[in-house]
Amino acid sequence: MRRIANVFGKLNWGTRACALLALCATMATALPAQIATLTTLHRFCSKSGCADGAQPFAGLVQATSGDLYATTYGSGTNGNYGTVFKITPGGTLTTLHSFNYTDGEGPFAGLVQAANGDLYGTTSSGGANGYYGTVFKITPGGTLTTLYSFCSQTNCTDGAEPYARLVQAANGNFYGTTVGGGVRGGGTVFEITPTGTLTTLHRFNGTD
């Protein structure tokens, strides 16, 4: 900007006016031709008991089919435990699964589509061991399998409450974190196979 100001300072008033006009025209040409418009594809309800779910905190993931998949933190047909849903790019929503607490509750993170075509995710609470969360897989058609329920070891040394999204590594296994459990409730990093064998890789202890 200082260099431009110095150049302008050396021009006469007529030349300055022409240069300024040319600069404005160039900037106007660079602006978008039109302002993007927003289309609401689906409206979730804001209370418990809504069959299609409520509070979709997680981001969408587009599957190889072109459809989009995600979770809602609350509501569903079984109470206020959350859902997994599919929505087409045109806005047709299908609730694939409503959690029931024993298979998980409160899926906060998004899903990841694995190389085998299934979708994998976590719930922040619920599961076979209570209020500790799960890892699950769900087919694009809606068949859900709970792969692992946290706090299956003494004092939840395997972790508790996985809020983060999973990532599939080159070896085919998934990696994630928990915010609780481990050592003094410091959380963990874990690895889990597509069939549900979990290995705790690290237990945070506060100093790390």
Z-matrix of the N, CA and C atoms (Angstrom, degrees):
N
C 1 1.465
C 2 1.525 1 110.89
N 3 1.363 2 118.06 1 -37.87
C 4 1.463 3 120.57 2 179.74
C 5 1.528 4 110.35 3 -65.41
N 6 1.362 5 116.10 4 -38.56
C 7 1.456 6 119.64 5 179.18
C 8 1.523 7 111.00 6 -64.15
N 9 1.350 8 116.08 7 -40.87
C 10 1.475 9 120.21 8 177.79
C 11 1.515 10 110.00 9 -63.39
N 12 1.342 11 116.88 10 -41.35
C 13 1.467 12 120.07 11 -179.66
C 14 1.521 13 110.42 12 -63.71
N 15 1.326 14 117.95 13 -38.98
C 16 1.465 15 121.01 14 179.43
C 17 1.521 16 111.42 15 -64.93
N 18 1.313 17 116.30 16 -40.61
C 19 1.471 18 120.00 17 178.23
C 20 1.515 19 110.57 18 -64.64
N 21 1.352 20 117.27 19 -43.63
C 22 1.461 21 121.11 20 179.25
C 23 1.526 22 110.83 21 -61.38
N 24 1.337 23 115.78 22 -36.15
C 25 1.465 24 119.22 23 -177.83
C 26 1.513 25 113.18 24 -63.90
N 27 1.324 26 118.06 25 -24.16
C 28 1.458 27 121.99 26 -177.38
C 29 1.531 28 112.84 27 -89.73
N 30 1.335 29 116.59 28 -6.10
C 31 1.470 30 119.80 29 -179.29
C 32 1.517 31 110.94 30 -93.84
N 33 1.375 32 115.51 31 153.20
C 34 1.465 33 118.71 32 174.64
C 35 1.506 34 109.25 33 -76.90
N 36 1.362 35 115.42 34 171.94
C 37 1.470 36 118.58 35 -172.64
C 38 1.523 37 112.30 36 -62.71
N 39 1.327 38 117.71 37 -39.37
C 40 1.461 39 120.09 38 -179.27
C 41 1.512 40 111.96 39 -65.56
N 42 1.333 41 115.55 40 -43.30
C 43 1.457 42 120.12 41 179.46
C 44 1.533 43 110.60 42 -67.33
N 45 1.372 44 115.59 43 -37.45
C 46 1.470 45 119.37 44 177.64
C 47 1.530 46 110.83 45 -59.66
N 48 1.335 47 115.31 46 -44.20
C 49 1.466 48 119.79 47 -178.16
C 50 1.518 49 111.01 48 -62.67
N 51 1.345 50 117.41 49 -42.69
C 52 1.463 51 121.01 50 179.57
C 53 1.530 52 110.91 51 -65.85
N 54 1.349 53 115.71 52 -41.36
C 55 1.463 54 119.72 53 -179.78
C 56 1.516 55 111.09 54 -65.93
N 57 1.334 56 117.16 55 -40.93
C 58 1.462 57 121.60 56 179.24
C 59 1.518 58 110.97 57 -64.53
N 60 1.342 59 116.06 58 -40.44
C 61 1.463 60 120.40 59 178.82
C 62 1.526 61 110.28 60 -63.52
N 63 1.338 62 115.71 61 -42.29
C 64 1.462 63 119.86 62 179.31
C 65 1.520 64 111.09 63 -64.39
N 66 1.350 65 116.45 64 -39.68
C 67 1.465 66 120.91 65 178.66
C 68 1.516 67 111.46 66 -63.64
N 69 1.337 68 117.07 67 -43.53
C 70 1.473 69 121.53 68 179.36
C 71 1.521 70 110.83 69 -64.01
N 72 1.341 71 115.97 70 -39.78
C 73 1.461 72 119.74 71 -179.97
C 74 1.520 73 110.81 72 -64.97
N 75 1.335 74 116.39 73 -38.85
C 76 1.463 75 121.01 74 178.67
C 77 1.526 76 110.98 75 -64.78
N 78 1.350 77 116.54 76 -42.74
C 79 1.463 78 120.61 77 179.85
C 80 1.517 79 110.94 78 -66.10
N 81 1.318 80 117.53 79 -39.00
C 82 1.457 81 121.10 80 -179.94
C 83 1.514 82 110.82 81 -65.21
N 84 1.357 83 116.38 82 -38.05
C 85 1.461 84 120.40 83 179.08
C 86 1.526 85 111.02 84 -65.14
N 87 1.349 86 116.19 85 -32.33
C 88 1.455 87 120.99 86 -178.17
C 89 1.522 88 113.14 87 -75.70
N 90 1.344 89 118.04 88 -16.63
C 91 1.456 90 121.22 89 -179.26
C 92 1.519 91 110.64 90 -71.34
N 93 1.340 92 118.53 91 151.89
C 94 1.462 93 120.50 92 178.48
C 95 1.523 94 111.51 93 -57.36
N 96 1.321 95 114.48 94 145.62
C 97 1.464 96 118.87 95 -178.38
C 98 1.516 97 111.55 96 -68.88
N 99 1.339 98 117.04 97 -28.52
C 100 1.454 99 120.46 98 179.69
C 101 1.524 100 109.96 99 -150.81
N 102 1.325 101 115.85 100 157.82
C 103 1.462 102 121.69 101 177.92
C 104 1.518 103 108.37 102 -86.84
N 105 1.356 104 116.06 103 132.52
C 106 1.461 105 120.87 104 -178.94
C 107 1.526 106 110.31 105 -64.44
N 108 1.327 107 116.07 106 145.54
C 109 1.462 108 121.65 107 178.29
C 110 1.525 109 109.34 108 -108.09
N 111 1.322 110 116.29 109 147.21
C 112 1.457 111 122.44 110 -179.46
C 113 1.515 112 110.43 111 -101.98
N 114 1.333 113 115.88 112 135.28
C 115 1.456 114 121.76 113 176.15
C 116 1.523 115 108.98 114 -119.72
N 117 1.312 116 117.49 115 122.03
C 118 1.465 117 121.98 116 176.55
C 119 1.519 118 108.21 117 -79.04
N 120 1.333 119 116.87 118 116.54
C 121 1.455 120 121.54 119 -177.07
C 122 1.527 121 112.27 120 -84.44
N 123 1.340 122 116.86 121 -33.26
C 124 1.459 123 120.48 122 -179.46
C 125 1.516 124 109.68 123 -156.20
N 126 1.308 125 116.23 124 141.42
C 127 1.466 126 122.04 125 177.42
C 128 1.528 127 109.68 126 -112.97
N 129 1.327 128 116.24 127 115.32
C 130 1.465 129 120.76 128 175.41
C 131 1.525 130 109.08 129 -81.54
N 132 1.315 131 115.65 130 157.85
C 133 1.455 132 118.59 131 177.10
C 134 1.522 133 109.15 132 -83.49
N 135 1.314 134 116.62 133 169.59
C 136 1.468 135 121.51 134 -175.05
C 137 1.523 136 112.25 135 -115.37
N 138 1.310 137 117.35 136 25.70
C 139 1.461 138 120.24 137 -179.98
C 140 1.521 139 109.20 138 -141.95
N 141 1.340 140 116.44 139 168.73
C 142 1.456 141 119.73 140 179.27
C 143 1.528 142 110.17 141 -74.73
N 144 1.322 143 115.40 142 158.13
C 145 1.450 144 119.99 143 177.97
C 146 1.518 145 114.26 144 90.57
N 147 1.325 146 118.10 145 6.60
C 148 1.460 147 120.85 146 178.69
C 149 1.526 148 109.07 147 -87.45
N 150 1.305 149 117.19 148 124.60
C 151 1.455 150 121.38 149 -173.38
C 152 1.521 151 112.90 150 -62.96
N 153 1.330 152 116.61 151 -30.57
C 154 1.468 153 119.21 152 -176.71
C 155 1.525 154 112.74 153 -88.53
N 156 1.326 155 118.35 154 0.63
C 157 1.454 156 121.20 155 178.29
C 158 1.514 157 113.36 156 95.86
N 159 1.319 158 115.52 157 173.68
C 160 1.466 159 122.40 158 179.31
C 161 1.527 160 108.72 159 -154.00
N 162 1.312 161 115.04 160 154.05
C 163 1.471 162 122.81 161 177.75
C 164 1.545 163 112.44 162 62.68
N 165 1.307 164 117.59 163 66.96
C 166 1.470 165 119.86 164 176.52
C 167 1.528 166 111.09 165 -78.82
N 168 1.326 167 116.74 166 83.74
C 169 1.460 168 121.40 167 -178.52
C 170 1.528 169 112.31 168 -70.58
N 171 1.314 170 116.72 169 -32.69
C 172 1.462 171 120.83 170 -171.52
C 173 1.519 172 111.88 171 -78.87
N 174 1.318 173 115.08 172 154.45
C 175 1.455 174 121.02 173 174.90
C 176 1.527 175 110.67 174 -75.94
N 177 1.318 176 115.54 175 159.46
C 178 1.457 177 121.46 176 177.09
C 179 1.521 178 109.97 177 -80.59
N 180 1.337 179 115.47 178 152.24
C 181 1.458 180 121.14 179 171.51
C 182 1.525 181 106.72 180 -126.70
N 183 1.335 182 115.84 181 132.33
C 184 1.461 183 119.40 182 179.69
C 185 1.522 184 109.00 183 -91.85
N 186 1.313 185 115.50 184 123.13
C 187 1.462 186 121.19 185 -179.26
C 188 1.522 187 110.05 186 -81.14
N 189 1.314 188 115.66 187 171.89
C 190 1.459 189 120.50 188 -179.48
C 191 1.528 190 111.83 189 -64.06
N 192 1.328 191 116.78 190 -20.93
C 193 1.461 192 121.21 191 177.72
C 194 1.525 193 112.79 192 -73.94
N 195 1.344 194 116.47 193 -15.93
C 196 1.461 195 121.34 194 -175.92
C 197 1.513 196 113.07 195 99.28
N 198 1.335 197 117.03 196 -17.68
C 199 1.455 198 120.80 197 177.11
C 200 1.528 199 110.30 198 -76.45
N 201 1.341 200 116.35 199 161.16
C 202 1.463 201 122.64 200 -177.80
C 203 1.528 202 109.93 201 -111.31
N 204 1.339 203 115.32 202 140.89
C 205 1.460 204 120.66 203 -176.83
C 206 1.524 205 109.77 204 -127.56
N 207 1.335 206 115.60 205 146.03
C 208 1.468 207 120.55 206 178.45
C 209 1.521 208 109.08 207 -165.76
N 210 1.328 209 115.23 208 -175.74
C 211 1.461 210 122.05 209 -179.21
C 212 1.519 211 110.43 210 -126.70
N 213 1.317 212 115.66 211 158.18
C 214 1.465 213 121.24 212 167.81
C 215 1.521 214 107.43 213 -115.20
N 216 1.307 215 115.88 214 142.83
C 217 1.461 216 121.74 215 -176.17
C 218 1.521 217 112.02 216 -71.83
N 219 1.331 218 116.78 217 -33.88
C 220 1.457 219 120.48 218 -175.35
C 221 1.508 220 113.61 219 -130.34
N 222 1.313 221 114.65 220 -179.78
C 223 1.448 222 126.60 221 178.02
C 224 1.522 223 112.11 222 63.61
N 225 1.329 224 118.05 223 -159.89
C 226 1.455 225 123.62 224 -171.87
C 227 1.509 226 110.92 225 112.27
N 228 1.305 227 116.00 226 175.18
C 229 1.467 228 119.76 227 -174.65
C 230 1.520 229 113.61 228 -76.83
N 231 1.331 230 118.30 229 -14.48
C 232 1.468 231 120.78 230 -176.86
C 233 1.525 232 113.42 231 -102.29
N 234 1.308 233 117.57 232 10.67
C 235 1.456 234 120.96 233 -179.06
C 236 1.509 235 110.32 234 132.10
N 237 1.303 236 116.08 235 -127.66
C 238 1.467 237 120.65 236 -177.19
C 239 1.531 238 110.13 237 -126.92
N 240 1.335 239 115.37 238 50.53
C 241 1.456 240 120.51 239 -172.53
C 242 1.531 241 113.69 240 -107.93
N 243 1.316 242 117.70 241 -9.20
C 244 1.453 243 120.09 242 177.76
C 245 1.518 244 113.60 243 102.68
N 246 1.322 245 115.26 244 170.28
C 247 1.460 246 121.40 245 -175.80
C 248 1.523 247 111.48 246 -143.32
N 249 1.320 248 114.31 247 167.42
C 250 1.461 249 123.18 248 164.65
C 251 1.525 250 106.00 249 -116.95
N 252 1.325 251 116.80 250 134.00
C 253 1.461 252 118.96 251 -178.23
C 254 1.524 253 111.93 252 -135.24
N 255 1.319 254 113.88 253 160.92
C 256 1.463 255 123.09 254 173.35
C 257 1.517 256 107.96 255 -120.78
N 258 1.319 257 117.10 256 140.06
C 259 1.458 258 120.41 257 175.86
C 260 1.528 259 108.45 258 -137.34
N 261 1.308 260 115.92 259 135.02
C 262 1.460 261 120.32 260 178.99
C 263 1.523 262 109.05 261 -78.35
N 264 1.331 263 118.28 262 159.66
C 265 1.466 264 120.18 263 176.41
C 266 1.525 265 112.95 264 -57.85
N 267 1.337 266 116.55 265 -21.25
C 268 1.461 267 120.11 266 178.02
C 269 1.512 268 114.27 267 -86.70
N 270 1.353 269 117.51 268 -10.66
C 271 1.458 270 120.48 269 174.33
C 272 1.514 271 116.54 270 109.58
N 273 1.335 272 119.16 271 9.02
C 274 1.461 273 120.90 272 177.83
C 275 1.521 274 109.33 273 -83.95
N 276 1.333 275 117.16 274 114.75
C 277 1.460 276 122.16 275 -176.30
C 278 1.521 277 111.59 276 -100.60
N 279 1.331 278 114.77 277 136.50
C 280 1.461 279 122.00 278 175.58
C 281 1.524 280 108.60 279 -126.65
N 282 1.332 281 116.59 280 124.02
C 283 1.469 282 120.31 281 174.84
C 284 1.519 283 108.00 282 -80.25
N 285 1.326 284 116.58 283 115.47
C 286 1.461 285 121.13 284 -176.30
C 287 1.520 286 112.69 285 -85.31
N 288 1.343 287 116.08 286 -34.33
C 289 1.462 288 119.00 287 -178.06
C 290 1.522 289 110.17 288 -155.49
N 291 1.325 290 115.41 289 138.56
C 292 1.466 291 122.01 290 171.55
C 293 1.526 292 107.95 291 -111.50
N 294 1.322 293 116.81 292 121.28
C 295 1.465 294 120.56 293 -178.96
C 296 1.528 295 110.56 294 -68.37
N 297 1.327 296 115.77 295 155.11
C 298 1.468 297 120.69 296 -176.07
C 299 1.530 298 113.22 297 -128.46
N 300 1.322 299 116.76 298 18.63
C 301 1.459 300 126.36 299 -179.91
C 302 1.524 301 112.41 300 83.36
N 303 1.335 302 119.01 301 -50.26
C 304 1.460 303 118.98 302 179.54
C 305 1.526 304 111.36 303 -69.32
N 306 1.324 305 117.95 304 -26.83
C 307 1.466 306 120.45 305 175.76
C 308 1.533 307 111.70 306 -100.12
N 309 1.341 308 116.19 307 9.74
C 310 1.454 309 120.59 308 178.22
C 311 1.515 310 112.36 309 126.81
N 312 1.323 311 114.87 310 161.08
C 313 1.466 312 121.79 311 178.70
C 314 1.533 313 108.90 312 -152.03
N 315 1.317 314 115.60 313 142.15
C 316 1.451 315 120.72 314 172.18
C 317 1.518 316 114.90 315 65.28
N 318 1.346 317 118.90 316 59.12
C 319 1.463 318 119.51 317 175.78
C 320 1.530 319 110.16 318 -68.80
N 321 1.322 320 116.41 319 107.49
C 322 1.465 321 121.73 320 -175.08
C 323 1.523 322 112.03 321 -90.25
N 324 1.321 323 116.60 322 -34.99
C 325 1.467 324 121.06 323 -175.58
C 326 1.519 325 111.42 324 -90.36
N 327 1.321 326 114.71 325 165.17
C 328 1.454 327 120.84 326 177.85
C 329 1.522 328 111.95 327 -78.85
N 330 1.311 329 115.21 328 176.70
C 331 1.452 330 122.28 329 -179.51
C 332 1.523 331 110.23 330 -97.98
N 333 1.326 332 115.12 331 163.10
C 334 1.462 333 120.93 332 172.33
C 335 1.522 334 107.15 333 -130.76
N 336 1.339 335 116.60 334 132.89
C 337 1.463 336 118.87 335 176.15
C 338 1.521 337 108.79 336 -87.17
N 339 1.306 338 115.84 337 124.50
C 340 1.457 339 121.24 338 -177.29
C 341 1.515 340 110.77 339 -82.23
N 342 1.321 341 115.12 340 171.96
C 343 1.458 342 120.92 341 179.67
C 344 1.526 343 111.55 342 -63.30
N 345 1.351 344 117.24 343 -25.43
C 346 1.462 345 120.77 344 179.23
C 347 1.522 346 113.05 345 -82.14
N 348 1.336 347 117.38 346 -0.95
C 349 1.459 348 121.56 347 177.22
C 350 1.505 349 114.57 348 95.30
N 351 1.331 350 118.16 349 -17.92
C 352 1.463 351 121.07 350 177.71
C 353 1.530 352 110.31 351 -78.45
N 354 1.334 353 115.99 352 163.15
C 355 1.457 354 122.35 353 179.31
C 356 1.520 355 109.08 354 -109.21
N 357 1.339 356 115.65 355 139.88
C 358 1.457 357 121.17 356 -177.22
C 359 1.527 358 109.47 357 -123.08
N 360 1.330 359 115.42 358 145.25
C 361 1.459 360 119.62 359 -179.10
C 362 1.510 361 111.79 360 -159.29
N 363 1.310 362 115.92 361 -175.90
C 364 1.468 363 122.68 362 -179.59
C 365 1.520 364 109.56 363 -131.40
N 366 1.322 365 115.72 364 154.77
C 367 1.461 366 121.21 365 167.55
C 368 1.525 367 107.31 366 -114.99
N 369 1.314 368 116.48 367 142.54
C 370 1.464 369 120.56 368 -174.46
C 371 1.524 370 113.03 369 -77.45
N 372 1.306 371 117.32 370 -15.86
C 373 1.466 372 120.68 371 178.11
C 374 1.525 373 108.99 372 -152.37
N 375 1.331 374 115.45 373 -170.74
C 376 1.455 375 119.46 374 -176.82
C 377 1.524 376 112.13 375 73.52
N 378 1.330 377 115.49 376 -171.95
C 379 1.452 378 121.52 377 -179.62
C 380 1.509 379 112.30 378 111.53
N 381 1.309 380 115.99 379 178.70
C 382 1.458 381 121.02 380 -175.09
C 383 1.513 382 113.13 381 -66.80
N 384 1.346 383 116.69 382 -22.82
C 385 1.463 384 119.89 383 -177.10
C 386 1.522 385 113.45 384 -104.21
N 387 1.322 386 116.93 385 10.56
C 388 1.454 387 119.93 386 178.19
C 389 1.512 388 113.00 387 105.64
N 390 1.312 389 114.85 388 -138.86
C 391 1.458 390 122.39 389 -169.43
C 392 1.541 391 112.84 390 -85.72
N 393 1.328 392 117.89 391 58.29
C 394 1.459 393 119.08 392 -173.45
C 395 1.521 394 114.49 393 -132.77
N 396 1.322 395 118.73 394 -13.28
C 397 1.448 396 121.30 395 174.85
C 398 1.517 397 114.85 396 97.83
N 399 1.330 398 114.64 397 168.74
C 400 1.456 399 121.19 398 -174.89
C 401 1.526 400 111.50 399 -142.89
N 402 1.333 401 114.25 400 166.83
C 403 1.459 402 122.85 401 163.64
C 404 1.522 403 106.15 402 -115.80
N 405 1.324 404 117.77 403 134.64
C 406 1.458 405 120.49 404 -177.54
C 407 1.525 406 111.16 405 -136.91
N 408 1.316 407 114.75 406 161.72
C 409 1.458 408 120.66 407 168.87
C 410 1.522 409 108.15 408 -125.67
N 411 1.311 410 116.10 409 151.48
C 412 1.457 411 121.13 410 178.82
C 413 1.519 412 108.27 411 -142.91
N 414 1.308 413 115.76 412 134.99
C 415 1.455 414 119.97 413 178.18
C 416 1.523 415 109.27 414 -74.42
N 417 1.331 416 118.17 415 158.72
C 418 1.474 417 119.70 416 176.52
C 419 1.526 418 113.14 417 -57.58
N 420 1.334 419 116.24 418 -21.14
C 421 1.459 420 119.98 419 178.32
C 422 1.511 421 114.07 420 -87.55
N 423 1.356 422 118.09 421 -13.10
C 424 1.458 423 120.28 422 173.43
C 425 1.514 424 116.97 423 113.77
N 426 1.318 425 119.09 424 10.41
C 427 1.469 426 120.86 425 177.08
C 428 1.519 427 109.13 426 -85.28
N 429 1.341 428 116.63 427 114.37
C 430 1.453 429 121.24 428 -176.43
C 431 1.520 430 111.78 429 -102.13
N 432 1.340 431 115.14 430 137.90
C 433 1.453 432 122.47 431 175.98
C 434 1.525 433 108.83 432 -127.25
N 435 1.327 434 116.66 433 124.59
C 436 1.466 435 120.41 434 174.61
C 437 1.520 436 107.71 435 -78.91
N 438 1.322 437 116.42 436 115.81
C 439 1.457 438 121.19 437 -177.02
C 440 1.524 439 112.65 438 -84.66
N 441 1.343 440 115.97 439 -34.33
C 442 1.462 441 118.77 440 -176.32
C 443 1.522 442 109.87 441 -156.84
N 444 1.309 443 115.82 442 137.65
C 445 1.461 444 122.73 443 173.28
C 446 1.518 445 108.38 444 -112.20
N 447 1.306 446 117.57 445 123.13
C 448 1.466 447 122.19 446 -175.88
C 449 1.528 448 111.72 447 -71.16
N 450 1.321 449 113.68 448 165.93
C 451 1.465 450 124.39 449 -176.61
C 452 1.530 451 110.77 450 66.23
N 453 1.329 452 114.47 451 41.02
C 454 1.460 453 119.62 452 177.11
C 455 1.519 454 111.42 453 -91.98
N 456 1.342 455 116.16 454 -3.66
C 457 1.458 456 121.23 455 179.00
C 458 1.527 457 109.51 456 -114.58
N 459 1.328 458 116.91 457 167.99
C 460 1.464 459 121.66 458 -177.80
C 461 1.528 460 110.77 459 -58.44
N 462 1.313 461 115.99 460 128.82
C 463 1.469 462 122.50 461 178.20
C 464 1.531 463 113.34 462 59.98
N 465 1.319 464 116.34 463 25.66
C 466 1.475 465 121.37 464 177.13
C 467 1.528 466 111.97 465 57.32
N 468 1.311 467 116.96 466 40.92
C 469 1.463 468 120.09 467 -179.69
C 470 1.530 469 112.37 468 -67.07
N 471 1.337 470 116.65 469 -15.99
C 472 1.464 471 120.30 470 177.20
C 473 1.529 472 112.34 471 -85.83
N 474 1.346 473 117.38 472 -1.40
C 475 1.461 474 120.67 473 178.72
C 476 1.509 475 112.83 474 107.63
N 477 1.324 476 114.65 475 169.05
C 478 1.465 477 121.78 476 179.34
C 479 1.524 478 109.35 477 -158.67
N 480 1.307 479 115.55 478 144.46
C 481 1.466 480 123.35 479 175.10
C 482 1.542 481 113.15 480 62.73
N 483 1.317 482 116.96 481 74.53
C 484 1.459 483 120.46 482 176.46
C 485 1.532 484 111.10 483 -82.25
N 486 1.314 485 116.20 484 103.50
C 487 1.470 486 120.64 485 -179.80
C 488 1.532 487 112.83 486 -89.11
N 489 1.328 488 116.99 487 -20.01
C 490 1.463 489 119.88 488 -171.39
C 491 1.525 490 112.68 489 -88.43
N 492 1.329 491 114.71 490 158.55
C 493 1.450 492 122.92 491 176.62
C 494 1.526 493 109.79 492 -74.09
N 495 1.314 494 116.52 493 144.51
C 496 1.446 495 121.67 494 176.04
C 497 1.525 496 110.61 495 -77.01
N 498 1.324 497 116.08 496 158.71
C 499 1.461 498 121.65 497 172.54
C 500 1.518 499 107.17 498 -132.14
N 501 1.334 500 116.34 499 135.70
C 502 1.465 501 119.65 500 177.65
C 503 1.522 502 109.15 501 -94.29
N 504 1.316 503 115.51 502 126.62
C 505 1.463 504 120.96 503 -178.24
C 506 1.525 505 110.58 504 -89.26
N 507 1.335 506 115.35 505 175.67
C 508 1.459 507 121.26 506 -178.09
C 509 1.527 508 111.94 507 -63.55
N 510 1.337 509 117.05 508 -24.61
C 511 1.465 510 120.27 509 179.27
C 512 1.530 511 112.78 510 -80.08
N 513 1.332 512 116.63 511 -1.11
C 514 1.463 513 121.14 512 177.84
C 515 1.508 514 114.56 513 92.48
N 516 1.330 515 117.64 514 -15.20
C 517 1.463 516 121.13 515 179.25
C 518 1.523 517 111.09 516 -84.55
N 519 1.322 518 114.51 517 164.78
C 520 1.463 519 121.17 518 -179.09
C 521 1.525 520 109.74 519 -107.64
N 522 1.318 521 115.04 520 150.05
C 523 1.451 522 121.53 521 179.50
C 524 1.527 523 109.38 522 -128.50
N 525 1.334 524 115.73 523 143.82
C 526 1.453 525 120.24 524 -179.48
C 527 1.511 526 111.62 525 -160.28
N 528 1.316 527 115.67 526 -174.66
C 529 1.463 528 121.76 527 -178.96
C 530 1.520 529 110.26 528 -135.46
N 531 1.341 530 114.68 529 158.96
C 532 1.463 531 120.84 530 170.26
C 533 1.521 532 108.34 531 -123.00
N 534 1.327 533 117.15 532 150.54
C 535 1.467 534 120.33 533 -179.64
C 536 1.525 535 112.24 534 -88.58
N 537 1.330 536 116.29 535 -14.64
C 538 1.458 537 120.23 536 -179.18
C 539 1.510 538 111.33 537 -131.52
N 540 1.324 539 115.55 538 -176.39
C 541 1.452 540 121.36 539 -178.59
C 542 1.519 541 111.47 540 72.96
N 543 1.321 542 116.61 541 -167.51
C 544 1.457 543 120.14 542 -179.23
C 545 1.515 544 111.26 543 84.10
N 546 1.325 545 116.78 544 -120.58
C 547 1.460 546 123.74 545 178.83
C 548 1.528 547 108.82 546 -112.22
N 549 1.312 548 116.78 547 116.13
C 550 1.475 549 122.37 548 -179.70
C 551 1.534 550 112.15 549 54.11
N 552 1.318 551 116.02 550 32.61
C 553 1.467 552 119.92 551 176.02
C 554 1.507 553 114.72 552 72.04
N 555 1.341 554 117.37 553 21.59
C 556 1.458 555 120.85 554 -175.94
C 557 1.515 556 115.37 555 -81.58
N 558 1.336 557 117.99 556 -9.01
C 559 1.453 558 120.86 557 179.95
C 560 1.520 559 112.68 558 94.77
N 561 1.324 560 115.76 559 170.82
C 562 1.455 561 121.53 560 -174.69
C 563 1.524 562 112.07 561 -142.32
N 564 1.338 563 114.29 562 165.51
C 565 1.465 564 123.03 563 164.25
C 566 1.520 565 105.99 564 -115.21
N 567 1.335 566 117.59 565 134.25
C 568 1.458 567 119.72 566 -175.96
C 569 1.528 568 111.80 567 -134.39
N 570 1.308 569 114.05 568 161.31
C 571 1.465 570 123.39 569 173.45
C 572 1.514 571 107.17 570 -122.58
N 573 1.329 572 117.08 571 138.68
C 574 1.462 573 120.01 572 178.05
C 575 1.519 574 109.51 573 -139.64
N 576 1.305 575 116.19 574 136.28
C 577 1.458 576 121.06 575 179.78
C 578 1.532 577 109.83 576 -77.49
N 579 1.321 578 118.46 577 162.61
C 580 1.469 579 120.50 578 178.03
C 581 1.520 580 114.03 579 -59.59
N 582 1.336 581 116.98 580 -18.62
C 583 1.459 582 120.26 581 178.95
C 584 1.522 583 113.50 582 -99.03
N 585 1.361 584 117.78 583 -4.61
C 586 1.448 585 119.35 584 170.84
C 587 1.511 586 117.57 585 111.11
N 588 1.323 587 119.37 586 9.92
C 589 1.461 588 120.63 587 176.58
C 590 1.517 589 109.17 588 -83.41
N 591 1.348 590 117.10 589 115.65
C 592 1.460 591 122.26 590 -174.96
C 593 1.517 592 111.90 591 -103.00
N 594 1.336 593 115.08 592 136.71
C 595 1.455 594 122.25 593 174.85
C 596 1.526 595 108.34 594 -124.66
N 597 1.317 596 117.26 595 124.82
C 598 1.460 597 121.25 596 176.38
C 599 1.529 598 107.85 597 -80.80
N 600 1.321 599 116.20 598 116.71
C 601 1.465 600 120.94 599 -175.84
C 602 1.523 601 112.47 600 -87.28
N 603 1.330 602 116.20 601 -34.15
C 604 1.465 603 119.57 602 -178.41
C 605 1.513 604 110.53 603 -154.47
N 606 1.320 605 115.75 604 141.06
C 607 1.460 606 122.32 605 175.39
C 608 1.531 607 108.30 606 -116.23
N 609 1.300 608 116.51 607 116.12
C 610 1.469 609 120.17 608 179.88
C 611 1.521 610 110.05 609 -69.66
N 612 1.339 611 115.38 610 146.60
C 613 1.460 612 118.66 611 -175.78
C 614 1.528 613 113.12 612 -127.68
N 615 1.332 614 116.89 613 9.52
C 616 1.459 615 119.62 614 -179.63
C 617 1.508 616 112.81 615 101.14
N 618 1.341 617 117.57 616 -46.75
C 619 1.466 618 120.08 617 179.78
C 620 1.519 619 111.37 618 -74.92
N 621 1.333 620 117.99 619 -25.90
C 622 1.462 621 122.06 620 177.78
C 623 1.519 622 112.30 621 -102.61
